[in-house]
Amino acid sequence: MKDLITIVWEMKPFSMSDEEKKIMYGLINNKQRNPNPKYEKLIKFFSYFEKKKSDSKNSLTYDFTGLLDKELVELEKPRDMSSLDQGREQDRLSKNYKLTNSGLIHIFSSKFVYSPNFLVRYHEEVVLRELLYKYFELDTIKSSSAKFFVLITEYLADISRYLLGYRRISNRSLSKEIQEDVEFNLRLFALVLGFRIAILFKESNLIPTTLEGDSEKAILALYHMETNMKKNLSKDSKLLNLISQAVNELEKAHAELLNGSKSN
C-alpha cells in the first residue's frame, strides 16, 4: 500500500469544472445517484412526474468521467458480501463512487465544507490514517464540537497545501532525503495542532484523565457540547501523547534559548 508522501508525489496537476466541483460536494455529503430502493418505489408509486424530475436533477451529477481520469474518485467496492449478493447488487454498486486519497487531499487543500461524519466515513484511507487517526481516536472525531473541528479542518487544510506546494516546487523524484524532510515537517504540523488543542481547552484540565473534580465549574462555564468534547479529549490516549510530545519539544526549545542567551 502506498504511503501518503508517495500518493502526493504521484498526483498530477489538474483543473476542475464547476460541474465536477458539484459532484465532489455530492460525494462529501454522501449523495449517490441511486436512492434507497424503498424510497424509489414510493416515488414511483406516488408521482411519476416527481420521479422524472428527481432523475433529471440527479443526472446532472452522474458523469464521473473527468474525476475518474483525474484519479480523484473511484468505484466503491463492496465489503463482506457474498458472490450471490454481489450479483444482485452489481448494478447499484457499480454506480457508487468514493473519493480517493488524492481526492481527499484536494478536498482538504481547497477547504471544501464537510462534517465530522465525512472524516469518519473515510477513516481507513491512508491520508486520514497518517494525518489524523495517528493522533486521535475515532470516537474523538465522531464527537467533534465546533471549536475542536475548526482546528482539525485548519490542520488538514494547512498540511495538504504544504504537501502540494512542496511537490510543485520540487522537480525531483521522491528520494529518501525528501521523504525524511517531509516527515519531519508533518510531525511539526501535528505538534502545533496538539499545542493549539491544549491551549483551547486548557480550562478543562486536559492532561488529567477525568474532570470529576471540576465538572460543575465546567458545566456552568461552557456549553454542554464543548464540555463533552473536553471529556472525550481527556480520555484520548493518542492525543494526550501528542500533547506530551509538544510540551517536551517546547521545554527543549526553551532550554536551548536560555543556554544560548547565557553563552552570549
N, C-alpha and C positions, 0 to 999 in steps of 0.2 A: 504494500500500500504506500502511495506517495505521501511524503510529509508536506507540511504547509509551505515551506520555502520552495520546494520543487514545484508545487502547484502554481505558485505565483510566478516562478521563472518560466513556466510553460504557457502562461496566459498571453494571448495575442491582443494587440490593440484593436479597438473596435469603436463604432459609434452606434447609438441606438435611436430608433424612430420613436415618435410619440406612441404609436400603436404597441410597440414592443415594451415600452415602459408601462403601459396599461396592463399588459399581460403579466409583467413582473409584479405589479401591485396585486393582481388577482392571485398569483401564487403566494405572495406574502400573507394574504388573507385566506389562503387555502380554498380558493374558489376554483372548481373544475367545471368544465362544460357540462358534463353529465350529472344531473342532480340525483338525489336519492330515488331509487326505483318506486317507492311508495308515493313520494311526492310527485313523480312523473305521472303515475296513474291517476292521482287526484286532479292534476292539472288537465289531463286528457279528458277525464270524465266531466268536470265542471265547465271547462271552457276551451274549446278547440282554438279559438282565436287568441286567447291568452297564451296558449302553448306556442302558437306560431310567433307571437310577439317575443316570448321568452327565448325561443330558439334563435330568432333573429338577433337578439341582443347578445346571446352567448356566442353566436358565430363570429362576432367581432373579436373575440379573444381566443379563437381556436387555432389560428395559424402560428404554430410554434417553429416554423421552418428556420426563420432568421436566428432565433435564440438557440436552436439546436446547432446550427452552423457555427455560432459563436461559442458553443460549449458552455452556455450559461444555464441551460436546463437539460434534463434527461428524462427518459421514461421511468416512472416509478415502478420498481419491481415488487411483486407480491412476496410477503413473508409468511413462512409456516403454512403454506397452502398446498393441498394435495394436487396431483395432476388432474384429477377429475374436476376439482374446484377451479383450478386454473383454466380449464377448458370452458367452464361455464362463465367465468368472469373475464375471459380473454378480451372481449370487445370493450368492456368498461375499463379494465386496467390499461389497455393499450392507449387510452386517451387521458390517462392520469399522468401529469408531469410534476417534477420536483426540481428545485434549484440544485445546481452542482456546487461544489466548493468554490469554483470561480464565480458562480452567480452570487453566492453569499458574500464574497469579498466585494463584489460590485455593489450589492445592496448596502453593505456597511459603509463603504467609502463614499457612496453617493448620498448617504444619510436619508435613505427611504424611511418612511414611518412604519414601524412594526411594533408588535406587542411582545410581552414575555413568552406568550404561547408559541410565537414564531421561533424563538430561541430554544424552547423545549422540544418543539417538533423536529428540529434539525440537530438535536444534541449529540447524535452519533457521528455527524460529519467531522472530517479531520480539522477543518478550520475552527469549529467551536470546541472540539475536544482539546486542541492545543492552546487556543487563546482564552477560553472561558472556563470550561469544566475541569481544567487542570488546577484551577484556583477556587472553584465554587462547587458545592453540591447541587444536584439538580433541583432539589426542593427549595433551595435558596432562590434560584432564578424563577421558579414557579410562583413564589410568593412575593415577587418584587413589588415594592412600593414605588411611588412616583419619583421621589428623590434618589433612591438607590438605582432605579432603572435609567435615569438620566446619566448617571456616572458610567453605567455599563455601556450605553449606546455611544457616549462620547469616547470611551476607551476603544470600542470596536471600530468606530469611525477613524480615530487618530491612527490606530495601529494598521488598519487596512490602507489608509492613504500613505503611510510611511512605507509599507511594503511595495505598493505600486509605484511610488515615487522613486524608491531605491532601485527598483527594476528598470525604470525608464532612464535613469541617469547612468546606469551601469550597462555597458555594451558587452561586457564579458560574460562568458558562460558561467554557470554556477560552479564555484570551486569551494574547497574546504575553508579557505580564508573568508570568503563571502558568507558562507554558512555560519561560521563562528561569530562573525561581526553582527549579522542579523539576529542570531540567537541571543547575543549579549544585549542588544537593544530591545528585543522583545521582553526580556526579563526586566529591563528598566521600566518599560511601559507598565508591566504588571505591578512592580513595586510602587510606582507612583499611584496606581489605582488603589492598591491596598492602603497606602498612606491617606489618600483622599477619603476613602470609606471610613477609616479610623477617625479622621477629623470630623467628618459629617455626623457620625453617630457617637461622638465622644461622651455625650451626656448619658449614654446608656450603659457605661462601664463595659465596653465591648470585650475586653480581654477576659474577664471572669466568665465562667460557663453558664451562670444564671443571673437573673435580675431580681431575685426574690427580695433582697434587702431594700431595693429601691423601686419596686414595681409600682407602688402607689404614686410616687412622685412622677414616674414616667407616664402613667396613665393620665394624671392631671395635666401634665405639661404638653403632651403630644397627642396627635390623633391616634385612633386605635390601630389603623393600618401601619403607621410608622412604628408604633410600639411593638407590634408583632414582627415587623421587619427586623428590628433591632434584636429581638429574642432569637429569631432564626439565624441572624448573622453571628450571634454569640455562641451558637451551637455548631457552626460550620467549621470543622477542623481544618479544612483546606484553606479557608480564608484566614483563620487565626494564624496558621503557619506563614501565610503570605505577609500578614501584618508584622509578625515577629521578625521576618527577614527584612522588611522595610525599616523597622526600628533599629535592627542591628546595623544596617547599612548607614543610617543616619548617625548612629553613635560613632561608627568608624570615621565617617567624614568629619564629624565634629572634633574627634580626637586628632585627626590629621591637620585640621585647621589650627588647633591650639598648638600643636607641636611646631607647625610652620611659623606661627607668629612668634613663638619663643626663640626659635633659631635665628629669626631676623632681628 
